Amino acid sequence: MSCAYLLLALSLSVCLGYAVEVQRPRGVPLSKRQFYEENKPFTCLDGSRTIPFDRVNDDYCDCKDGSDEPGTAACPNGSFHCTNAGYKPSFIPSSRINDGICDCCDTTDEYNSGATCQNTCREMGRQERELLQKQAEIAKEGFLLKQQLINEAKRQQEEKQGKLSEMQTNRKTMEDKLEALRTVKEVAEQPEKEAKERHLKAWEDQKAIIHAEKDKAKMAEVFLELDDDEDGYVSVAELQSHSELDPDSDGALTEVEAQGLLGGVDKVDASSFETAWVSIKEKYISESQADSAAVDPPAEETRQPVPDNEPYPEDDPVDEEDENEDDDEDEEDYRDEDGDKPPPSVHTPEKSEPDEDAMPPYDAHTKALIDAAQKTRDDFDEAERALREVDDQIKSIEKELSFDFGPSGEFTHLYSQCYELSTSEYVYKLCPFNRVSQKPKYGGSETNLGSWGSWAGPEDSLYSAMKYDHGTGCWQGPNRSTTVKLTCGKETVVMSTSEPSRCEYLMEFTTPAVCQEPLPDHVLHDPGEL
Amino acid sequence: MYMQTCVMGLLLVALLPVLFSIADAVDRSNFKTCDQSAFCKRQRDVKPGQSPYRALLETMELSEARLTLQLINDNNKVRLLLELYRLQGNMTRVRINELKPLRPRYEVPDVLIQEPPTESLLLLERDEHGMVLSLGVDDQRLIINARPFRLDIMDGPKVLLSLNSRGLLVFEHLRLRKDTISHKISSTVGSMWDKIKSVFSSKTEADAEGVENDVEQNEAEKVEEVEEVTEEEEQPGMWEETFKSHSDAKPSGPSSISLDFSFPGVDHVYGIPEHADSLKLRTTDGGEPYRLYNLDVFQYELYNPMALYGAVPVLLSHTAERTMGLFWLNAAETWVDISSSRAVQGGGDAPQTDVRWISESGIIDVFIMLGPRPTDVISQYASLTGTQSFPPLSALAYHQCRWNYNDQEDVQAVDNGFDEYDIPYDFIWLDIEHTDGKRYFTWDPNKFSQPREMLQNLKDKKRKMVTIVDPHIKVDSSYKIHKEIRSKDFYIKNKDGGDYEGWCWPGNAGYPDFTNPEMRAWWATMFAYDQYEGTMDNLYTWNDMNEPSVFNGPEVTMHKDALHGGWEHRDVHNLYGFYVQMATAQGLIQRSGGVERPFVLTRAFFAGSQRYGAVWTGDNAAEWGHLKMSIPMCLSLGLVGISFCGADVGGFFKTPSPELLVRWYQAGAYQPFFRAHAHLDTPRREPWLFGPENTALIREAVRQRYTLLPYWYQLFYNAHRTGQPVMRPLWLEYPGDPATFAIEDEFLLGKDLLVHPVTDEGSHGVTAFLPGEGEVWYDVHTYKKHQGNLNLYIPVTMNSIPVFQRGGSIITRKERVRRSSSCMEDDPYTLYVAVNAQGTAEGELYIDDGHTFNYEKQNQFIHRRLTFTEGSLSSSNLSPDSQFSTASWVEKVIFIGVPKPSAATLRTADGAESPLEFEFDPASELLALRKPGVNAGADWTIHLR
């Protein structure tokens, strides 16, 4: 273990064409060279003690701070300096000296372990430079793009602000207009309503007259039908043949009961039949119908009125107005109602008479009033819809403007965009400021890996990470969440995703928006210590 | 690792209600109580009393070393055969079987390392009441009492142990079912019958008669033989049994056995792991017996006699005067009842412990280890089942595990993390997700597409990997392993003769019959580098789920009526995991041509498992109670031979607080198997994820482990040679001091280090008992000296790991902690010489190549004795026949507790003398000798004057 001192022959910056030799103990950086003077007692760098120089790097730890053994593994807290000519110099823990593993690219850490290490500094230096070069280029371009993004964002921001205030102004106008239209509508609806009511009233009256007439005719008809012996009287016996008229429904129409129906007499003539008619007409079954009870002849007739009814709704005008606004569902309900109407009954044939049920069309005057009112309603609705639309737009712009799009708004362009990454199993989707999701490639539903939470970088670079949380819950675990790490890139791309812990995802995302202003060129070519 | 989330949809749905109904603790209803296990209930219903057994002294036959004697049960006239052996090393073996069993009863093979050598039995006395035999040692005698049958082992006038003194010898003889013949045919030879029918349909009648005749004949013989038998009652569960939805066909009927042992004067019994319970066994009166039945228990509870993953049917009794042991060699489901009483003995009131063993099948085969010292019992047991396998040195270092490291990049990143944070580790582990669809011996083609490259990267850093290989094999006709097992007909069969299938990680799975030596031989070949593709010599193996775990089986394990060749699973259950690890370890040995030592971790185990590798305490939880429990659990295992024990550092289920994690690292660093592990659903917990302070604390704990690796290695070498445990309860070294008997919050490593881990949240101090009147103990961190035989309060901070070195010992360390143990191979040693009251100390140093069998096959090792006496410290060769050269040297010698010398001189083997520089700290009497520089394998002496 006597390889205590090393003559470091260091070729410096070959490109510069000269070389120097700097003597110092193994593992000592040039910056500390002056503390290790050959053949002079060495004082531990913490000042704790002074030892003869031959105990520096003698493979025994004398200094508490490990400074006497920069080139051996003797001190648990020591560190070894690799010069790494051609690459970056570095310190490694002294426990890595002669452990059989090549740590320094210049191989100086493995001087006595039997490990065969290749000097890879030149190659690493080249790769490093290339990488830095590339990164610098990316940073440079990315930074330019970022400026554009910032400008664009600024422009958009202004545009949005402008649009917002414009919309807010518009909104006021629209609101006023809506109020005006409301008044117009109300004015037009008043005469419409009155005319409709008039029309309805007239039709009700008309209907009553027709009804009475029909009843009378029916009564005459029934009288003839009952008067079996055609003697001009309907007798108790004749009535008894209609057992359906039995008032106590015991299955037999007794003489007394029939008499009662006839108003307490044995028989009535056509003129006095009216009293009896009133008491029997509800139950009476025409003899011709009774004969063929199984048949259901009025079916066709009774169905016809349904469509016919539509143009003549009995609903009042207010309902009619509602109906215009009804959505599909209500329309369906309406139809269902029609469909659910019980099939016309033979017991109420008069109700199925089409012509009588149908309200006659409005007269021209009323129609004109309705048309005029409808126009005002349409106008009002249109204006209302427009106002709502504008409200939505304002809300949306306000929301967008409320996001923290970075110190210069450089992340603005990510808003309302989505970026996908396809892996062997899943398609991952990042919609910045919105959510992250995962969808199996071969079927299966999408899983929410988190909704926008906040910027989550460390204090000094808050905007280097985003946190999305409260995603779909994990079985026996937390809700899924995703951390998105942002790095500088020319393009805006999801680079990778992983799940380091169950249900905690990590996504790497490049975007010019995080590119920093590149360092001046000369920094890249700094050969470090050399 | 237990079943949880990563089961595919179907399986998950199918199992959810069963497995996941309780999230926070074990679902006890999944596991049987004694009452729910028919034989245990039947047996436990037999209360102590007059034994119906009588020894037929006239049948006694005595050969040189074997005595046989028939026993008869006066109730049913069934005869048993008792065999007694006196074994070398002060043991007695008692075997009891049926004299003429209907069928052979299972006798456990492969657990004993050899047929135990016997010594001659001498008949001293004999009369009509019994006989007396000499057991050779001192005044030890064995007394056989004829009526009722009873055995007493005496030492002079003192009864050491009595068998059947409480009359609990119960031997359920094999019998035919007492109902119709036709029913019998269908239940006993049903499957064969079906085959006959289908193949020879035309001959059905004739064959049926044939079978019938046979059966009738047997029946007739049987009836003849037991003519005067009083009809025994059929009891429920004798011929079939159901638990939850599972039924056990029990074609052989009742077969259980039981025997009681009484230890007069004994208050402390230990052993019969595995239970999450106190070190000292508790009485089971009025509660459940301790159960030995290897089971995959989801989120096990603490301080509970429920069965866990492994079973070692060995119990130790201890008093200040004598330690004894019982080894109940039976692999079937076993229950152990322990009761204690106070009995009048020799005029005084003395404690007594009664132990009753109950097993479902097999025979009574019990080894009585008579001590008398604890180390004697341990040697005696080691002579029967072998010693701890000697692990590769690196296996004693730190292991980093998690379910799961996701892919190669993840492995690389974690590996880099250890370097970045300068924390050493030797092994990184891959759990089940690394496979291609839970097909063991394969790699996930996407996540681990380049396993060899990954292993090479680790190898370049002198690190290693472990992959999991479980014994359940996915039923998939395109899977090589399955195809071969099926084509070789190596699967366990269900009761109807088809391949037994159950649900496990891969879905539907078969279970290879590891009890079959051909199967094991084939399994071992699967670890060859050209069979297990993508593997290299730095890949080792982990056998999990080998109870075996069957998600949809009774008690999450295999149906007892499954068939291993001619034996039922009932007979061999507790052996399954033992055989899995045996075959796997054999595979690792074979792949290196017999050169390299294997490393295999198992969850299930049995007596003898120590020969094949390490065990861990299964799926614990990130709770302080589980951290505490890791100590008695591993101590109990150490007492029964299994030294290489550890608990998942951090806790498997749930998430540890940083404080708990740090404390667990600190405790784990001083337990034999040191592995961090975590459940799939828990957040990441690599050591550097909890801030710089916690990272530093964990780093320090792991570094302490690495500095002590020479001591660990030497302890394991000794465990391998002698069976003495590495991690020891205090009473083992201080058997005469009752104050040590129940201590389970601290332990000894070897005999020289005492460790009292901090296992309480927010702890400000611990009280450690430092044993030994006249001993001195030195705090290894402060070198402060403490007298033995006192309780010492030690204030603690987060940085504290209370550890003490015994005065009188020399411990070797390597203080240049590197990134893996292999990197430290050639590093120099520092000797810590802690002197006792007499000013002397001694220790050992063991060195070999750290990973091959050359130490054993070619005597390539260094074993030295270090002695400090009368001011001279010398290193002398303990093994002159061995040879090994090491590059390691002695860089420093630290004496603790010595006065300041005026000079120190080193004399080397060639007689050359040279002065040594030293530093002395009078406050702590600490003397540090600078750089003796001698080779660690050389003879040398250092004189202090």
Interface residues (C-beta under 8 A of the other chain):
Chain A: M1 D58 D59 Y60 A73 A74 P76 P93 S95 R96 D99 G100 I101 S424 C474 W475 Q476 G477 S498 E499 P500 S501 R502 C503 E504
Chain B: Q4 T5 F20 A23 N406 D410 D422 N446 D460 K461 K462 L680 D681 T682 P683 R684 R703 E815 R816 V817 R818 R819 S822 C823 M824 D827 E891 K892 R930 K931 G933
